[in-house]
Every structure is written in C-alpha cells, then in structure tokens.
C-alpha cells in the first residue's frame, strides 16, 4: 500500500492511498510482453492550442480517476493481499488479478489500449501523425482530443458535439473536469491576440530549490560572445547536480521557453566535465 498527500490545482489537500503490485518481480517476455504506451507529443499539443485560437475552439481539461484499473489484463498475475486482508481470507490466500493495477509494467499499455478502443467506439479517429490525438468532424462541427496517460484535453467548436463526447466518456470512466486552465503543468491563458503557455509555478519552484528566489533577473540568457569565454579552471563540481540543472532547463525549453534553447544546448556540452565557473553562469541563467 502506498499513502500520500496530494495538492490539487485549486490548493485543496487530498489524502490518498493506493494498492500497488510489486511489478519489479516480473520478468519480460515471461510475465508480460508489450510495454510501450504513447503520450501526446508536446509539438502536437502546441499545434492544438494554436488551432483553438484560430478557430475559436472551446478548450477543456479532464483527468480520469484510477485510470489503470479500467483495463483488462491478458496475463495471469497473482499477488499478496493488502495488509489486514488476511484477517478475512487467512494467511494462505493470494489474489488473482482480473484487471490491471498500478505497479505492473504492462498496466500503462493496457490503459492506453482501453481508452483508444473506447474513443474509437465514440466515433473518433486516431491521427496518423500522433497516436494520442483523435478527431471527430462532419465538415462543420469539429472535436479534437489529446491525451497524456490519464490527462485529457478536448478542443471543440460545437457545444452539442462536445457534450455528447463528454457524456460518452463519463458513461465508461469516472472523470474530473479541471477547474483551472492547466495541462501537464503548463498554465494556459487566452488573450485577445493569442493563447499563452507558461510554467511560472515550475520556474518558481526551481528558484526556491536552488536558493535563487531573490536573485535579480537578466534581460537575455547570455551576452553576445559569452559562449566563447569559458577558459578552463580545473575547479570541477558535482556532475550530478550540473546535469540535473541542465535537464530542468531542457524541460522548460522544450515546452514553453524556446528562447533559452540555444544557451541550454550550449551549456549541456559541459555535462561530462562541469567546472565551477560554468556552473555559476548556469545558475545565473536561472
């Protein structure tokens, strides 16, 4: 059993408990075969946001509650009962799974195959360019849906078409509509001239993490010619910390901050042997 506290986007604290399987004991090609389950490409999602503004589509976000538990399981899997359950069934009993459960390597793929099958039953067609984007259109009314595991985003230009799909989804899965305009950690705000994507909360958390929350901001991530002014000092620093810094910046650059892509890629060339001066410049970049 796993226990945790989770804070929702609106600040509410939730107490959660989850019964999980010890999937690390399973052996590939013996206890399971396929694992791969796709998620929507960030490029596809940004394109959908652009289409939403161009065609004035409504945008709604949902998450499926306990998503993995909806999918069937092909393999025969036994597991120990949860703590305290032995009082009811005795110490010599084990559980035989009828459905997928969190902790199994194949559960992610099983869930993807389940929701894909249901969406196709509802009349949506999977795009060839992205396995996690589906469309339904009759020429006038258009609905687009993308998914990232159990997070769904729906884009539509017709209330009736939208409500029909939502009702169909709710008839099979228990879903929660997000009250805030957030998807995959990105804040999404509509303006008169477009729709903006940002990760301000994530950036602020990084500043606090590295004690940079009171630092002064700079206008540009790097000064002209500065990419050639790093003479070797032989003052090496923790390689793990440096690579973690680079990874966090790459995550931002690939999602909402393309303006830092060049500098991040340049600084990543020092991943194998970071020096103190370079690390200082990297933190200054934050």
N, C-alpha and C positions, 0 to 999 in steps of 0.2 A: 504494500500500500504506500502511496505517496501523498503527502499532505503539503499544502502550500497556501499562501495568501496572494491574491491577485488583485491589482487595482485596475478598474475599468477606465475607459477614456474620460468618463464624466467624474472620476475621482472616487467612486464607490469601491470599498474594500470587500472582496468576496473570499469566503473560506472554502477551499476546495480539497477534495480527496479523490484519489484515482487508484483503481485496482489495475496493476500492470503485470505483464508477463515477463519472465526472465529470458527474453529473446536472445540474449548473448550466448545462451547454451545451445541454440540451434545451429545446424551445420548446413551450409549452402549446398544445393543440389541433392540433399538428402531430406532435410526437413522443409525446404522451400526451394522454389526455382527462380521466379521473376521477382525483382525488387523495384525496378525503375518506375517512378511516377512523376510526370512532368508538372511544372508550375508555370504560370503565365510569365512570359518574358517582360522585363521592365520596359523594353522598347515598345512592345505591343500595348502595354498599359498607357504609356505616354501618348501613343497614337490614338487610343480610345478617348483619352481626355481631350485631345485636340479636336477629334470628331464631335465630341459632346458640345464643345463651344461652337464649332462651325455650324452644326445642325440644330443647336439649341435643345439638346437631349437632356432629360432629367437623369440624375446620377444618384444611385442608392447603393449602400453597402450593407452586407449581411455577413453573419458567421453562423456556421452550422454547429449546433451543440452536440458534443460527443460524437463527432463525425465518423470516426473509425468503427464505432460499434454498429453501424448500419450495414456494413458489408459482410457477406458470407465468406467462409474460409474453405478452401478446397482441401488442404492438408488435414490430417488427423493430428491434433495437438492436445496433450494433457498437461495440466498444471496443478500445483498445490492450491488448495482453497485459501481464501484470505484469513488473516488472524482472527480467532474467535469462532470461525465457522465450524471448526472441529467439534465444538460442543453439540452441534446439531447432527452431524453426519459421522462423527468418530474420527480417529486418527488414521485409519487405513483407507480413507476415501480420497480420490483425486477428482479434479474437474475435467470434463471433456468439452472443449470449446465448440460452440455451434456457430459463432461469428468471430470476426476479427476483434482484437483487443489491443489496447496500447501496449507497446513493448515488443511486439512481434515485428521482425524485419519486413514481412510482406504486407503488413496492415496498411501502409501508405498506398501501395499499388492497388490493393483490394478496394480501398475507399475511392480512389480515382476511377476505377473501372465501374464502380457502383453509380457514382454521380454522373459519369459520362453516359451510361446506359439510360438513366432516368431523364436527363436533359434531352436526349435524342427521342425518347418517347413523347416528350412535350412538344416536339416539332422543331427543336433547334438543330442546326447543322454545325459540325465542327469545322473550323477553318484549317486549310491545309498548311498554312504558314505558322500556326501556333496551336498546339494540341489542347490548350486551355482557354481558347476563345471560341465562343459559339454565337451563332447569329440566327435570327428568325426575321424574315422580311417578306412582305407581299407586294412590294413595289412602292407603297405609300407609308405603311407602318413598319418601323424597324426597331428591333431589340437586339442588343449585343450583351453578352455575358462573359466575364472572365473570372477565373478562379485561381487562388493560390492556396492549395491544400483545402482548408475548410473556410477560407475567406472568399466571399463572392462580391463582385461589383456588377451592377446592372445599369445599362445605358439604354434609354428608350424615348421615343418621340410621341407615344400614344398611351394615355392612362389605362385604357381598357386592355391593351396588349400587355402592358406592364403588370397590371393586377392579375391577369389570367395566369401569367407565368409564375408570379409570386404565390398565388393560391395553389398551383400545381406543386411547386417546391415544398410548400408548407404541408401539403397532403401526404408527403413522404418523409420529410425531415423536419426536425424542430429547429427553427432558425430564429436568430435575434437580429433585428434591424439596428444598426449602429446609430446612436443619436448624434454623434459628431461626424464631421466630414474628414475622417481619417481612413487610410487604407495602407496596410503594410508599413505602418509607422510614418507615413507621409501625411502632412496636413494639406488639404485640397481646398482652395478658396477661389470662388468665381468673382471676377471683376468685369467691368464694362468692356475692357479690351482683351480679355482672355481669362484663362484659368491658371492659377499658380500652384506649383508643387513645392513644398518646403519640408525640412526636417529640423525645425528650430529646437524642438524638445530634445532630439538626439544630440544636436550640437551642444546644447547647454549641458547635457549630462556628461559629454566628453570634457568640456571645460572644467566642470567640477571634479571629474575623475583625475585630471592632471593638474589640479590646483591652478587653473588658468582663468577662473571665472571673473577675476578682477583685472585681467590684462587689458591693455589698450589695443583696439582693433587697427588694422592697416588697410589702406585703400586697394593694394594689389598683393597677391600672394607671393610675388617675388619681384625684385627690382631688375631692370634691364641689365643683362650681363652678369648677374649674380650667379647664374647657373654654371659659370666658369671660374668662380672664385673660392673654391674649397681646397686649399692646399692641405696635404696630409699632415696630421698632427700626431698620429700613433697613440692618441688617447681614445681607446676603444671603450664602448659602453655595452650595456646588456642588449644582446642581439634580439632576444625575445620581445623586450619592450619596444624596440625600434620597429620590428616587423608588425607588432600589434598596432602601433601608431599608423603605419602605412596602410594596413588593412582597413582601419576605420576610415581613413581619408578616401581610399578607393571605393568603399561602400557609398560614401557621400557623392563622390564624383560620378559614379555610375548611375545614381538615382536622380539627384536633384541639383548637383553642383558641378556641371560640366566645366565651369570656369576654373576649377582647380585641377583639372585632369592633367595638363602638361606638367605642372610642378610636382604633382603626386607621382607621376610616372618617372620623372627625372630623379626624385629623391629615392624611389624604390630601387634604383640601381645600386644603392649602398646597403641593401638588405643583408648581404653576406658579410659585410665588414663595416658596420656603422661606427663613426667617430664622434667624439663629444661635440665638436663644432657643428657638424651636420645635424646632430640631434637637437641642438639649440635652435638652429634655423627651422627645423621641422616643427618644434613646439611653438616657435614664433609664428609659424604659418597658421597654427590653430587660432 
